Amino acid sequence: MGIVHVRTGDYRAKYHTAADCPSLNGKQDTYMGQQSMSEDEAKEQGLTACQHCKK
């Protein structure tokens, strides 16, 4: 499994394979940055794959 990107703060339900995904960086009023982790770790935290990211 590879490295994925997740939001920090609110609206954190998905993990992203593309660091520039609009769904990752959107909602600027609640965006508090992002962090990288393994895909397995993201899944363990209950996050699911973003359908907008290109695989």
C-alpha positions in Angstrom: 0.0 0.0 0.0 1.1 3.5 -0.7 1.2 6.9 1.0 -2.1 8.8 1.0 -3.1 12.3 2.2 -5.7 13.2 4.7 -7.2 16.5 6.0 -6.5 17.7 9.5 -9.5 19.2 11.3 -13.1 18.9 10.3 -14.6 17.1 7.3 -12.1 14.2 7.5 -13.8 11.2 6.1 -11.7 10.3 3.0 -8.1 9.7 2.1 -6.6 11.0 -1.1 -4.0 9.6 -3.5 -3.5 13.0 -5.1 -2.2 15.8 -2.8 -3.8 18.4 -5.1 -7.3 16.9 -5.0 -9.9 19.7 -4.7 -11.8 17.6 -2.2 -8.8 17.5 0.0 -8.0 21.2 -0.2 -11.5 22.6 -0.5 -13.6 24.2 2.2 -11.0 26.7 3.1 -12.9 27.9 6.1 -12.3 24.5 7.8 -9.1 23.5 6.1 -6.3 23.1 8.7 -3.7 21.4 6.5 -3.1 17.9 5.6 -0.9 15.0 6.7 0.5 11.9 4.9 0.1 8.4 6.2 0.0 4.8 4.8 -3.2 3.7 3.1 -3.5 1.0 5.7 -3.3 3.5 8.6 -6.0 5.7 6.9 -8.3 2.7 6.6 -7.7 1.7 10.3 -8.9 5.2 11.2 -12.1 4.6 9.3 -11.3 6.7 6.3 -12.4 5.6 2.8 -10.9 6.3 -0.6 -11.8 9.6 -2.4 -13.6 8.9 -5.6 -12.3 12.1 -7.2 -8.6 11.2 -7.0 -7.0 9.6 -10.0 -5.6 6.1 -9.2 
